[in-house]
Amino acid sequence: MSSSSLFTDPAILSLVSASLVLLLAQFYTNLVINRSLSPKMKAWVVVKNGGPSEALALKEVGEETTTSLPEPKGADVLIRVSHAALNPADLVFMRHIPTWVPFRRQAIPAMDFAGQIIALGPKAAAAPSHAAKPLVVGTRVAGCLNVGLIATGHGALVEYLTVSSELVARQPKSFGDSNAKAGPPSAGLLGCAGQTAHLAATDARAEAAFGVAEPRVLINGASGAVGSLLIQISKARGAYVAAVCSGKNADFVRRLGADLVIDYTKHDPLPAYLASTGEFHGANAFNLIFDCVGDQSLFLKSPAYLTPRGALLCIVGKGPMAVPYTLRNRLVPSILGGTPRAYRLLGMSPSGERARAVAKWADEGGLIKEMTIDSEYDMADVKKAYEKQATKRAVGKIVIRVQGDKKVDR
Ligand SMILES: NC(=O)c1ccc[n+]([C@@H]2O[C@H](COP(=O)([O-])OP(=O)(O)OC[C@H]3O[C@@H](n4cnc5c(N)ncnc54)[C@H](OP(=O)(O)O)[C@@H]3O)[C@@H](O)[C@H]2O)c1
């Protein structure tokens, strides 16, 4: 990843401001209080900025002097982490958030977690968001840690995690009744990828597009974690789905429901191909484009293949250009050379509420049939797993077995 990709997507833009605001508060509440009460436990730590092979070390974090696990406070829960899922953004954080600042001396990466609750703070069981079905010891949950937590080093690649009950949701029943089966897909679906697919698919412009008769949707980056979910959701919403991926993933995206596969390696550059082939003009134009790759030309050329009332929803900014591109795409009128189509750059901010909505889609709505797992790695092999993530060739989620499905002892 190039050094210019500090602002790869909106999550990283918000990271900069959120981390500054949270720096002092997190230093005292999370590092000084929580960590000093933690016993030694295994975690991956970012020891220097760079790629996974140089940046990461498997360490024992916590205190020699303590043997008992921390008692969660307020609405927090203590989770025995069974699995963590990796995300492209982890690599950006690893490379760019400085390790030399004091609060990141034991900076644990990874946003997505799945596991079992082993203790609850006094307000967690009665938290309003879990009122319908209160959390208890043993509840299997999953979720995504926010950028403030990641910025302050409180990631998921650790054996035990203390997190607000507001960030967790129950693992979908449809994924099975043990952490061995349900942990890997839950970490991905209730984590960053699932919550981002939910954000995009429930955006007002997406809802409007799904509401037309015979909606037509184009998904760029369709074989990735977010794209593979958006195929399923779009199909279930009644859309004709054109999926852009390389030829080797054609069968995979067809299996998830794609009606048409466009191999971008054969049609390069993709926007010029879409504009020049007669296939996507007039009545065959798309009502909605999900861009999970971040190709600016896909928007600039979109009047040739996106209906006038259609929209392009992008989840990937382009480095420091994300803000100027967004301003141009949204504000410049066509009379001054702007593109006469709706554009939105989406940034996902995780919440338990969104995670619960995604779990419901898997359990009840039929909108999501699977969270594809690209590969599973043991805790010892996290560097290899991140190296695979860095290739940008994962098909679905890369998952780490942190503690797996062992019996919970406390
Ligand atoms: N805005 C947000 O809040 C937010 C949230 C989550 C993710 N993101 C961003 O969204 C992007 C996708 O995330 P993800 O988790 O789905 O990534 P991912 O699973 O790592 O995506 C890997 C997939 O990308 C495909 N791909 C790579 N280059 C491509 C290209 N030029 N054209 C089409 N497909 C291509 C690969 O397919 P082939 O091998 O077939 O090329 C591969 O299957 C990442 O950049 C991530 O940082 C943003």
The ligand as an SDF file (V2000), in Angstrom:
LIG
                    3D

 48 52  0  0  0  0  0  0  0  0999 V2000
  -16.0240    3.1250    3.5790 N   0  0  0  0  0  0  0  0  0  0  0  0
  -15.9620    2.2180    4.5400 C   0  0  0  0  0  0  0  0  0  0  0  0
  -16.4210    2.4500    5.6750 O   0  0  0  0  0  0  0  0  0  0  0  0
  -15.3590    0.8840    4.2190 C   0  0  0  0  0  0  0  0  0  0  0  0
  -15.7060   -0.2340    4.9870 C   0  0  0  0  0  0  0  0  0  0  0  0
  -15.2140   -1.4950    4.6180 C   0  0  0  0  0  0  0  0  0  0  0  0
  -14.3350   -1.5980    3.5330 C   0  0  0  0  0  0  0  0  0  0  0  0
  -13.9640   -0.4560    2.8690 N   0  0  0  0  0  0  0  0  0  0  0  0
  -13.0460   -0.5680    1.7210 C   0  0  0  0  0  0  0  0  0  0  0  0
  -13.7490   -1.2410    0.6750 O   0  0  0  0  0  0  0  0  0  0  0  0
  -12.8440   -1.9920   -0.1030 C   0  0  0  0  0  0  0  0  0  0  0  0
  -13.3610   -3.4270   -0.2320 C   0  0  0  0  0  0  0  0  0  0  0  0
  -13.3400   -4.0150    1.0660 O   0  0  0  0  0  0  0  0  0  0  0  0
  -13.4250   -5.5970    1.2040 P   0  0  0  0  0  0  0  0  0  0  0  0
  -13.3150   -5.9090    2.6480 O   0  0  0  0  0  0  0  0  0  0  0  0
  -14.5630   -6.1060    0.4160 O   0  0  0  0  0  0  0  0  0  0  0  0
  -12.0540   -5.9900    0.4760 O   0  0  0  0  0  0  0  0  0  0  0  0
  -11.4840   -7.4140    0.1060 P   0  0  0  0  0  0  0  0  0  0  0  0
  -12.3910   -8.4930    0.5710 O   0  0  0  0  0  0  0  0  0  0  0  0
  -10.0690   -7.4670    0.5250 O   0  0  0  0  0  0  0  0  0  0  0  0
  -11.5120   -7.3500   -1.5030 O   0  0  0  0  0  0  0  0  0  0  0  0
  -10.7840   -8.2990   -2.2010 C   0  0  0  0  0  0  0  0  0  0  0  0
  -11.4340   -8.4620   -3.5590 C   0  0  0  0  0  0  0  0  0  0  0  0
  -11.2110   -7.2800   -4.3310 O   0  0  0  0  0  0  0  0  0  0  0  0
  -11.2430   -7.6670   -5.6940 C   0  0  0  0  0  0  0  0  0  0  0  0
  -10.5410   -6.6900   -6.5160 N   0  0  0  0  0  0  0  0  0  0  0  0
   -9.2690   -6.2460   -6.3240 C   0  0  0  0  0  0  0  0  0  0  0  0
   -8.9830   -5.3400   -7.2910 N   0  0  0  0  0  0  0  0  0  0  0  0
  -10.0910   -5.2260   -8.0710 C   0  0  0  0  0  0  0  0  0  0  0  0
  -10.4290   -4.4460   -9.2220 C   0  0  0  0  0  0  0  0  0  0  0  0
   -9.5530   -3.5910   -9.7650 N   0  0  0  0  0  0  0  0  0  0  0  0
  -11.6510   -4.5690   -9.7560 N   0  0  0  0  0  0  0  0  0  0  0  0
  -12.5610   -5.4200   -9.2340 C   0  0  0  0  0  0  0  0  0  0  0  0
  -12.3070   -6.1990   -8.1520 N   0  0  0  0  0  0  0  0  0  0  0  0
  -11.0900   -6.0960   -7.5800 C   0  0  0  0  0  0  0  0  0  0  0  0
  -10.5630   -9.0190   -5.7040 C   0  0  0  0  0  0  0  0  0  0  0  0
  -11.1560   -9.7740   -6.7450 O   0  0  0  0  0  0  0  0  0  0  0  0
  -10.3080  -10.2980   -7.9910 P   0  0  0  0  0  0  0  0  0  0  0  0
   -9.2310  -11.1950   -7.4060 O   0  0  0  0  0  0  0  0  0  0  0  0
  -11.3340  -11.0220   -8.8020 O   0  0  0  0  0  0  0  0  0  0  0  0
   -9.7290   -9.0830   -8.6330 O   0  0  0  0  0  0  0  0  0  0  0  0
  -10.8770   -9.6240   -4.3520 C   0  0  0  0  0  0  0  0  0  0  0  0
  -11.8620  -10.6360   -4.4220 O   0  0  0  0  0  0  0  0  0  0  0  0
  -11.4740   -1.8740    0.5900 C   0  0  0  0  0  0  0  0  0  0  0  0
  -10.7230   -0.8720   -0.0710 O   0  0  0  0  0  0  0  0  0  0  0  0
  -11.8190   -1.3990    1.9980 C   0  0  0  0  0  0  0  0  0  0  0  0
  -10.7870   -0.6370    2.5880 O   0  0  0  0  0  0  0  0  0  0  0  0
  -14.4690    0.7580    3.1690 C   0  0  0  0  0  0  0  0  0  0  0  0
  1  2  1  0
  2  3  2  0
  2  4  1  0
  4  5  1  0
  4 48  2  0
  5  6  2  0
  6  7  1  0
  7  8  2  0
  8  9  1  0
  8 48  1  0
  9 10  1  0
  9 46  1  0
 10 11  1  0
 11 12  1  0
 11 44  1  0
 12 13  1  0
 13 14  1  0
 14 15  2  0
 14 16  1  0
 14 17  1  0
 17 18  1  0
 18 19  2  0
 18 20  1  0
 18 21  1  0
 21 22  1  0
 22 23  1  0
 23 24  1  0
 23 42  1  0
 24 25  1  0
 25 26  1  0
 25 36  1  0
 26 27  1  0
 26 35  1  0
 27 28  2  0
 28 29  1  0
 29 30  1  0
 29 35  2  0
 30 31  1  0
 30 32  2  0
 32 33  1  0
 33 34  2  0
 34 35  1  0
 36 37  1  0
 36 42  1  0
 37 38  1  0
 38 39  2  0
 38 40  1  0
 38 41  1  0
 42 43  1  0
 44 45  1  0
 44 46  1  0
 46 47  1  0
M  CHG  2   8   1  16  -1
M  END
$$$$
